[in-house]
Amino acid sequence: MNATTQLDAILLQDVQLISNELYLYIVVMLWSLILILGLHAVIVNILNILTFYTIGLVDSVSACFLCLSVTDVISMITLLYRASTTLYSLISQAGHWVIPCNVLVFRLLYISKDIWAAITAYIAIQNLRVLSSLLTPTAKPKPESEERTKGYALKPGEHNDESKTHNRQIIREIDERLKKRLTKEIRHRSADQHDLCDPRIALNILNLAEPRFTDQGQNRTLFGVTYLLLNVNDCMNAFVNFFVYFRFNDAFRTTVNSLINRAKSQ
């Protein structure tokens, strides 16, 4: 009986060792992925900032996109610092992983990340407000515009009604096409913000509902993997924004190509 009990203890210890090594491997892979994606996200968001700065803050949409790029850069730099220090700790201390959330040096970084997340959520709400205003026709003729154009009325026979109607149709089609592209751009960007915020909201609710699902609880292993997956999601959202702008924003695409050509010529 003693031999059986001792064998069971050895087997249990081996299983725990394998489980810890597997968990360590997953953690290292996820932090490495975060480091790679975060670095690319910083590069493309710096390009976003340069592009929107070159275009100029001509409207509230451009200003919102510029602010989002700035917050993404700050958030990604914070995440890159945590990823690099954690990977260094894992490699240098032979697998001894200290959760950064429990180290005093990282608390300021976590607080700043929460602050920037709140700012990003506010900007996303403003994007939705702009989107709703685009979907609701609100254009009204201005009285001063009507007064200014009264003296330019053409006399009968001095213009071609068919040509005038055709030109109006062309202008209307161009305006509708531009509005659709802007609406798609805002919709995709807002969807990215929902994909970013919704998983974290769900994790916070789960933490309140299940006390064991925390970094110090019984399910801390599952919590750690889930938290790292959320960070991967953050990096992906910050990275794909450039391609959304490049696809749906003609001014952004033209300015990016101009900046790239200028850099090549130098």
N, C-alpha and C positions, 0 to 999 in steps of 0.2 A: 504494500500500500504506500509505503514511504517512497519507494522507487517510482511508482506511478505518479504520485504527487509531484515529485521532483522533475519527472519527465514533462508533465503538464506545465510546470512553471517555466522550464526551459523553452518549450514550444511557444508559450505565451510571450516570453521575452523575445524570441526570434520574430514572431508575428509583429510585435510592437516595433522592433528594430526595422523590419521591412517597411512597415507603415510609415514610420518617421522618415526613412530614406526616400520613400515615394513622395511623401508630402514635401520634403526638402527639394526634391527634383522639380516638382510642379511649381513650387514657389520661385526657384531660380529661373525656370523657363518663363514664367509670367513676368517677373521683374525685368528679365532681359528683353522680352517683347515690349514691355512698357518703355524701356530705355530707347529702343530703336524707333518705335512709333512716336514717342514724345519728341525725339530729336528732329524727325521729319516734320512733325506738327509745328515746332518752333520755327523751322525754316520757311514753311509755306505761309504761316501767319505773319511773319515779318514781311514777306512779299506782299501779303494782303494789305498790311499797314502802309507800305510804300506806294502801292497801287492806289488805294483810296485817298492817300494824302496827295498824290499827283493829280488824281481826278478832281479833288476838291470837295468840300462838304456842301454840295449843291442842294441837298435835300435831307430830310430827317432819316430816310432809309440808308443813305450812304453814311451818315453819322452813326447810326445804330450798328451797321456792319463794321465800321472802323472801331467802335468801342468793344464789340464782341471779339475782334481780332486781338486787341490789346489785352483783354481779360484772358483770352486763350493763351497768349504768350506767357503772361505772368503765372497762370495756373500750370502750364506745361513745364516752365523752368523750375517751379516748386516741386513738381512731380519727378522731374529728372534728377534733382538733388536727392530726393528721398530714395529713388531707385538706385542711384550710384552708390550712396552710402550703405544701403541695405545689402546690395550685392557684395560690396567690399567686406561688410561684416560677415556675410555668409561664407565667403571664400577664405578670409583671414582667420576666422575663429572656428574653423573645422565644423561648419554646420550649425554653430550656435546662433540661432536667429532671435534677435531682440525686436519685438514689435515696435516700430518707431513711435507709435501713439503713446507709449508708456515712458518715453525718454523726454526729459524736460526740454532738450535742445530742439525737439521737433514740434513742440506745442504751438509755438508762434506760427510755424508753417501751416499746421492744420487749421488754426484760427483764420489765417489769411486766406486759405483755400475756401473755407466756408463763406467768408465775406465776398470773395469774388464769385462764388457760385450764386449768392443772392443777387449780386449785381447783374450777372448773366441772365438769371431768371427774369429780372425786371425788364431787361432789354428785349428778351423774347416776348414778354407780354406786350411791349410797345410795338414789336413787329406784328403781332396778331391784330393790334388795334389799327395799324396802317393797312394791313390786309383787308380788314372788314370795311375800312373806308373806301378802298379801291373797288370792292364788290358792290358798294352802295352808290348809285349815281347821285352826286351832290352839286354838279356844275350848274350855275345859274348865270345868266347874262348880267354883266355889270352895267349900271346906268351910264357911267361915264363913257364906256365903250360904245353904247348905243348912240349917245350924243355925238361922239367923234366920227362915227361912220354915216351919219345922216346926210352929209354933204357929198358923199361919194356914191349915191344911188345912181345907177346907170339908167338912161332913158330907154324906152322900148326900141328894139331894133339895133341897139349898140352892143349887144352881147349875144353869145350863143348859149341858149338854155341847156342844150345837150352837153356841151363842153363843160359848163358850170356844174351840172349834176355829176358828170363823170369825175371831175376834179375833186368834188366833195366826197364822192364815194372812195376815191383813192386815199384821200387824207384820213377818212374814217377808218378804213381798213388798216392803214399804217398805225394809227393811234390804238386801235383795238389789239393789234399784234404786239406792240410794245407793252401795253398794259397786261396782256396775258403773260409775257415773258417775265415782267416784274412780279406779277402775282405768283408765278411758279417759283421764282427765286426766293421770295419771302416765305412761301409755303414750305419749300424744302428746308430752308434755314430754321423755321419754326419747328418743323418735324424733328430736326436734329436736336434742338433744345429739349423737346419732349423726351426723346430717346435718352438724353443725358440726365434729365432730372427725375423721370419716373422710376428707374431702378433704385436710385438712392432714397427716394421717398418710401418705396416698398421695403428697402432694407431697414430704414429707421422705424417703420411701423412694426416690422418683424422683431426688431430689438426690444420694443416696448411690450409686444405680445408674448415673446418668449425670452425670458431673462438669460437662459442658458446659451442663446445664440449671440454671444458677444466675444470680444477678444480675450476675455478672462473666464468665460463660461465653459460648460461641458462640451459644447459644440464649437469650440474656438478654431478647430482645424477647418471645418466647413465655412465658418465665418471668414477666416483668413483668405481662403480661395475665392469666396464670393466677393470680398473686398477688392482683391487684385483684379478680378474680372471686370468690376466696375471701373477701375482705373484704366484697363485696356479699352473699355467703351469710351471713356473720356478722351483718350488719345485718338481713337478712330474718328470721333465726332469733330475734334479740333483739326484733324488732318483732311477730312473730305470737304470741309467748307470751301477750300480753294477751288475745287473742281465744280462745286455748285455755282460759285460766282463766275467761273470761267465759262461754264456752259450756258448760263441764262442771262449774263450781263454783258452786252456788247461793248460798252465803254470800258469795263474791267478787262475784257479779253484784249481789246485794242491797246490799252495802256500796258498790260503785261508784255505783250509782244514787242511794244516799243521799248520798254525797259530792258528786255532781254537782248534786243538788237543793239541797243546803246552800249550794254555791257560787253557784247562781243566785239563791237567796233573799237572799244578802248583796249 
